[in-house]
Amino acid sequence: MLGTTETAAALLASTGALAWVSPEANLPGFDGYADDEPAQRIVQTAGAWQICFAYVLLAGKQGAAIAAGQGLYAASVTALAIIPVWSQLGREKYSQAGAAVLFACLGKLTFARAISPFVAAAAYLLTGGLIFCTPRATAGLYQLTTPLSELASSMLGLYGGVIAMGGVYLAALAAGLTQPRCLAAVLLANGFIALKWTAMEASKLKQPKWPAAAWAAVSAALAALAIR
């Protein structure tokens, strides 16, 4: 029988894989999504980071230092994997490749115990947090040649949220919390992001609220199981 960590990771990995392989099948019932190519591409990249997040959750069972190092290596692989997808929206490749190299170097330094596990947490939190808080400014920073709709911009914010969740988990591990409490904390944070989108974005975009609300409910249920 799967434990709570494995269940959460399997859920994240499976939904992330669906978004990566078939982004057009995501967000059922969302008005305009089927014809919004930029939104679909951003959902696809978010799926890749969701798979990365699932891997980090599992790595957390091996302790803070190993999770930090493996999380940075996973981030490097993810950053490389999504370069072709972002290129379809006009984002240049060299900064993305540079980020992948930086993640890999930080991972090597973490395994060598030359830097603290908090560095991995900061790398995830700063990267994801800035995107989550400023999706429009991020699109400008990326110099995308394809304009983003309001829906695509909202998806970019959620893309940042997925990255930031890895940082929440790694920061909690580095702070010395037990792994179940770290899992509960990140699942609650994940649920909060979903609820925030339901309350602040869904109505504005005239999109259904139930998918994000359901995601928040599942996250809360798994968080409760993690610390029971």
C-alpha positions, 0 to 999 in steps of 0.5 A: 500500500502506498504511503502518503508521500508516495500517493501525493507524488504519484498524483503530482507525477501522473497529472504532470505527465498528462499536462506534458504529453497532452496539454490540450486535454487539460483544463476541461471546460475552460473557455477559450483554452482549446484555441489558446496555444500559449496557455497550452504550452505554459500548462505543458511546462508546468506539467514538467515542473510538477513531475520534478516536484513529485521527484523532490517529494520522494527524495525528501524521505532521504533527508534534507541534504540529499533532497536538496542535491537531487532537487537541484539536479532534477531542476536542471533536467527540467529546465533543459527539457522545457527549452523546446516548449518555451522556444515555441513562444519565442523565449531565447534558449541561452538563459534557460541553458545557463539556468540548467547549468547553474542548477547542476553546479549547485547540486554538485556543491550541495552533495559535496557539502560545500553549500547549505541545503537552504540554497536549494530551497532559495533557488526554488522559492526565488525562481518560483515566487517571482514568477507566481507574483509577477507573471506579466513582468516575467513574460516581459523578462522572457521576451516572449514573441507571442502575446499572452492572453489573460488565461495564459498569464494566469497559467504562468503564475501557477507555473511559478507556484509549482516551482515554489512548492519545491522550495517550501518543501526543501526549506522545511526539510532544511529547517529540521522539520520531520518529513511528514510535517514537511509534506503536510506544510507543502500540501497545505501551501499547494492547496492555498494556491489552488484556493487563491486561484479559485477565489481571485482568478476564476471569476475574473477569467470566467472559468470554472472553479471546480478543478482548482477547488477539487485540487485544494480539497485533495491537497488538504486531505493528503496533508491531514493524512501526512500528520495523523 
